[in-house]
Amino acid sequence: MMNAKEYLNQAWELNQMINDKMEKAERLRQDLYGRGVSYENNGGSSPNGGSDAIGKAICKVIAFEQEADALIDKMIAIKIDIEHAIGKLDDRRYRKLLERRYLFFESFEVIAGKMGYSKKHIYRLHDKAVSALDEKLRQDATECD
């Protein structure tokens, strides 16, 4: 069984993978545009009708975007699950902090500002919130056994 920190980090890790796929697609698309190719306008064929390398690059852009779409679907499902787990916590501050950090991917500095606490206090509160969630996840796991 995953601990709470691993559980919460699933969405962030997927978000990073999505960003990587989208960056690869964008860079490849920019390389194609630099060659005067627009895959949206020519249905996937090269403007001169014959460059296999350009066709393969266009297919790779589409593949990166499809992979990102699949990861987005997975991330949405995980975020819904994480939101449900966070919602079981009794302390409103824990819920808000964990939501802002693991669903909105905000930095501790931003969260501290929004919640009106020092960064040091947010770190302490975060540790308590993760521990509380860890306990809830363990309770839920034993109830299912």
N, C-alpha and C positions, 0 to 999 in steps of 0.2 A: 504494500500500500504506500502511496505517495504521502509525504508529509505536506503540511499546509503550504509551505513556501514553494515546493515543487508544483503543487496543484495550482497555486495562484500564478506562477510564472509561465504556465502553458500558453496563455493568451499572448503574453509579451513575446515569447519565443516564436509563436506563429506569426505575429505581427512583423517581427524582424525578417522572417522567411518571405513573407508577402512583399515587404519593402525591397528585399534583395531581388526577387523575381521581377518586380516592376521596374527597378533600376536597370536591370539587365535588358529588359524589353525596351526601355526608353533609350538607353545608349545605343543599342542595335538599330532602333528606329532612326536615331539621329545620324548614325553612319549611313543608313539608306537614304535619308533625306539629303545628306551631303552629296550623294551620287545622283540626286534628282529623281529618286524613286518614291512613289506614294502608293503603298499597298491598298489604301482605301479606294483609290480611283481606278486601279487597273485590275482588280480582281485577283491579285496574286501573281500576275505575270510581269515580266520586266518590260520597260518601255521599248527596248529595242527587240523584244520578242525572243531573246535567246539566252540570256545569262542565267545559267543554272545556279551559280553562287548567290545571285540576288534572290532567286526564288527560294533557295534554302534558307537564306537569312530572313526572308519574310515569314516563312513557315516557323522559324525559330521564335520570332517575335510573337506570333500567334500562340505558339506552344507555351512560352513564358507567361503570357496573359491568361491562358486557360489554367495553367498550374496555379497562378495567383488566385484566380476565381475559386478553384477548389479549396485552396487554403483559407480563403475568406469565409467560405461556407462552414468549414471546420471551426474557424475561430469564432464565428457567431454562435455556433452551438456550444462551444466551450465557455464563452462569455456568459451565455444564458445560465449555464450550469454553475459557474462561479458566482454570478449575481444571486442565484437562489441560495447557495451555501452561505454567502456573506449575509444575506437577509435573515438568516437564522440566529445571528449574533444579537444578544440583548442590548449591548452598549451601542448607542447611536454614533458615538465618536469612532468606534472601531469600524462600524459599517461604512461611514463616510470616508474614513482614511483608506480602507482597503479598496473601496470602489474607485476612488480618485487615482490610487496608485496602480491597481491591477486591471481596471476596466477602461480608464481614461489615459493611462500611462503617464500621469503627471509626476514631476519630480517632487522630492520631499520638500524642497524650498517652496514650490508653488502651493503644495498642500498646506504647509505651515502658514503661509500667508492667507489662504482662504479660510483656514480654521482658526486663525488668530492665535497660534502657538509659536513658540520658538522652534527652530529646526531640531535642536537637541531634545525638546519635549516630544516632537513628532516621532523621532527615532525610538524613544522609550515607549510611546503609545503604540507604535507600529509593532514592536516586539511583543507587547501584551496582546494586541489584536491578532497577530499571527498565532500566538500560543492559544488564544481562545478559539480560533478557528480550527486549529489542529485538534483540540479537545472535541469540538463538535463533530469533526470528520471521523474521529475515532469512535465516538458514541454512535454515529450513524452506521458505521461499518459493523459494530458489534450488534446493533439492532437488526441488521440484515442477515446476520449469521444464524 
